[in-house]
Amino acid sequence: MSKPATVRFRHNQALLAAAIIAFIGALPLANARAYLVPVLLVPLAVGIWAWRAGTDVDARELRVRALVGQRRIPWERVVELATDPRGRAVARLDDGQQVVLPAVRGDDLPRLVSATGQALPDASAQ
């Protein structure tokens, strides 16, 4: 059985570049005093988050990825896909919970729905 096609939504990679620049910029500070070495952890964490965090979508499930860990949500649990007032995509689940989909904007919802294999309703038919 072939693996279903997965659509990946990720944050802008400029965040990763900024984290690398911040890490390099923090090196002289960390070398100045030993107790300042943990300052390097901040740009490192931001860089890992920018590289890893996002939403993966296929015909079976949503996978919401964070800095540490991930959450798999089968499509059977999703009642509605909508946007919040800030323009972020939100999945409303059958238990009333709302899950913000990282790196997915409201404008990305048609692409997200098409990754499920479902067709969007035709707006002109209504």
N, C-alpha and C positions, 0 to 999 in steps of 0.2 A: 504494500500500500504506500503510495507516495505521500510525502509530507505536504500539508496544505500551504499555499503561499501566505507568507506573513508580511504585513505592512508595518514598518517601524516609524514611529514618531519620536524625534529626539529634539532636544534644545539646540539652539544655534551654537555651532562649534566655535564661535568667537569667545564664548565663555571659557572654553578649554584653553584657548590661546591666552586669554587674560589671566587665567590661573597659573599658567606656565611663566608668564612675565612676572606675576606677583611672587611666585616661588623664587625666581632668580633675584628679584629685587629684595626679598627678605633674607637672602643668604648672608649679606654683610651684617645685618642686624643679629642674626643667629650666631655668627662667628664672633661677635663682640663680647658676649657673655654667655656662659653655659646655660643659665636659667632662661635665656630667650630662645633656645632651640625649639620648644613647642610652638613658637610662632609659625614655623614652617608647616605645621599640621593644617592650618587654616587654608592656605592656597592648595595644598594637597587634597584636602577633603572636597573643596570646590571643584577641582579638576576631575576627581573621580566621579563626583555627582554629575558634572556636565557630560562626561563620557558615558555614564551608565543609565541615568534616569531617563524615563520616557514611557511610552505605551507601545506594546506590540499587539497587533490585531490579526486574527485569522478566522476561518469559518467556525472554529470550535469555541474560542474564548478570547477574552481581553486579558492581557498580562500587563499589570502596572508595576513598573520597576522604579525603585528608589535608590538612595545611596547604599543602603544595606537592605537586602531582601527584595522580595517581589510578592505580588498577590495575583493569583489566577482567578478570573471571574468567568464562569461559563455563560454563554449567551442566554441560556434559559432563565438565569437570575436577573437579567437586565430588563427592566420594564420600559425605560425611556432614556433616550440620549438628548441632552439639552445643553444650553449654555447658562452660565451664571452671570450676574451683573458685570463682572470683570472681563467677560468674553472667553472664559475658559470652558472647555467641554466637561460635562458632568454626566456620569452614568447613575441613574436612579435604579436601585435594586428592589427586588420583591419584598424585602423586609423593611423598606422605607429609608434605608441608608443611602447617602449620596457619596459617590467616589469621584473626586476630581481626577481627570485623566491628564497626567503630566505631559507637557509638550504638545498637547492637542488644543488647538484654538477652535472657536465656533465655526470658522471658515473651513476647517478640515473635516467636519462631520460628514459631508458627502463622500469623501475619500475613505473615511473610516467605515461607513456603511457599505460601500462597494467592496471593501475587503472581506466582508462577511459572506459575500455571495448573494446578498439580497438586493433587490432593485428598489430604488427610491421611488415614492409615489410621484407621478407627474403633476406638477403644480398647475399646469395649464388645463388639466382635466377637471379641476375643482371649480 
